[in-house]
C-alpha cells in the first residue's frame, strides 16, 4: 500500500468517501491531476469509480451520499461530488455548494456540467469514443519530435490519458517514452 493510500484511508476511516462502503475500495486520482497524492486523490468503491469513467452506467441511487460528501473538508472529495451532482443535474445541491475559483476550474476541467455540445469528446480514427485508461493501436508510423525515434504502426499504447482541453490529443507511453499522440492516428482496441 502506497503512502498516499495510507493517508487517504486514514482520513476516510477506510470507507468510500461517497457511499460509506468498506469493500472493493480503490484510490482514484481526480483528473486532470496526475500526481498520486492525498491532495489529488479520493478513496472510492470500484463500482462508483467505474460509473465516473463510464457515464452511461451512472445509477443515481448509488450516489445518494453526495448530499454529505459535498460538505467534506477535503477538496478532491468536493470536486468529485460537484462533478457527479452536475452529471445528475441536481441543481438544488449544486447551488448550495461553494468552490473557490481555482477549485471550480478543477471541477469543470473534465467538462462535467457542460452542455453536451460544449463537451470535449475524444474519438479515435474510426469515431469510437476514447476514455482515460483505454488501450489503442497506432495506425500510422509517427515521428516523435524531441525523442529521435519513430513510433511504429501497430504499436500498442496502454492506459492512455486524455488531454482534457484538446479533443484531438491523448497521452501515452511508446517505447518507454511519454508522448502526446493525435487521436486521428489511433484505433481503440477492445
N, C-alpha and C positions, 0 to 999 in steps of 0.2 A: 504494500500500500504506500503510495507516494505521500510526502509531507503535506501537500495540498489537500489530498483526500482526507488525511487525518484531521486537518484543521476544519475542513468543511463538515466532516462527520461530527466533530465535536460541537461545532456551532449549531448543528441541526439535531443533535441528540440521536444521530444515526437514523433519521426519518426523512422521507421525501419532503422537501420544503414546500410542496404544493398540495399533497394529498395526505401526508402523515403516514403513508405506508412504510413498512420496515423491511420489505423484501425486494429483491431484484433492483437494488439501487446502483446508480452509476453517476460518475462525475460528468457534468456537461459544461463545456466552455461556451459561454454565451457569445454568439457571433456579433459583430465581425472580429471580436477579440480572438486571439490565437494562443496567448500565453496561458498555460495552465497554472493559475494561482488563485488563491481564495477570493481575490477581488474581481475575478472574471468568471468564477465557476459556481454552479449550484449542485446540490445533491438531489437527484430526481429518480423516480422509478423508470425502469427501462420502457415500460408501457407508455408513459407520458412523453418521454424523450422521442419515442417513435412517432407520436402524434405531432410533436413540434416539427419534426423533419418531414413528415408526410401529411400535410394539411388536410388532404381529402379523407383521412381516417379520424379526424378530430371528433371526439364524443364529448359534448358539453357536460354530460353527467360526471365524467371523470375529472372535471376541472371545478367542481363545487367549492374547493378550498381557496379559490382565488380571492374571495372576499376577505380572507385572513392573510394570505401570502402577500397581497398588495401593500400591507402595512409593515412587512418585515423590515427590520433595520438594515439588512444587507442589500446593497444596490443590485447585484446580479439577480436576486430573487425578485426585486421590484421590476426589473427590466423584463424578465420572462413573464411576470404577472401582467404587465402593461400589454405586452405583445399578444398574450392569449386573450385578454379582455377585448383587445382591438379585433382579433380574429373572430371572436364570438359575438362581436358587435354589442357588447354590454356597456352601453354609453353611460348608464347610471353610475356604475362603479368607476369607469374611466374618468368621468367628470369629477369624482371625488379625489382621485389620485393627484399627487403633486410630484413632479420630477423637475429638477432644475434644468436649465437649457442644455447643458452637456449630457446629462442623463437622458433627456428626451431625445436628443440626437442619436444616442446609442440605441435607445428603444426603437426608434424609427429606421435604423440603419438597414434592416432586412426587408423593409417595405411593408411590414405588417401594419395594417390600419390604413394603407393607401387604397385608393380606388383601384380596381383590377387593371384598368388601362394605364395606370401610373406605375405599377409594379415592374421591377426589373426581373425578367424571366430568362434564365439561361437555357438555350436549346442547342443540341448537337447538330451535326450536318444533315441529319435526317428529320429534324424537327422534334426529337424526343426531349422532354424537359429534364434538365440536369439538376442534381441536388448535391449538397456537401456530402462527401463520403462515397459518392458513386465511383465506378471504375469506367475508364474509357480507353479506346484504342486510337492511335494516330492513323489518319487515312492518307497522310502525305509526309514525305521527308521534310523536316523543318530545320533550317539553320538557326542555331541558338546563339543570339547575339551576346557577346561578352563571355561565353563559355567555351568557344572554339570547338564545338562539336555539332554533329547533325543528329537530331532525334529522328530515328528511322521509322518509316511507315510500318504499322503493325505493332509498334511498341505499346505495351500496356501501361497505363497510368492509373494507379490505385489511390483511393482515398483523396479524391480531388477536393479542393476548396474553391468555392465560387468567389469571384471578385465582386463584392456586394454592390459596387456602384457602376459596374460595366457589364452589361448582359453578354458581351462578346468575348469575355476573358474568364479563364479559370486558372488555378494554380495547381501544380503537382510536381512530383519527382520523376525525372527521367535520367537514367544512368547516374543516379546519386545526386543529381543537380536539381535544386528547386527552381522551377521556371514558370513563366506565365505563357499560357497557350491560348490561341484563338479558338473559340468554340466551333467555328466553321471547319476546322481541321481534325475534329474528333468524332468518334462514333461511340455511343453509350453501349456498354456490354451488360448482359443480364446477370 
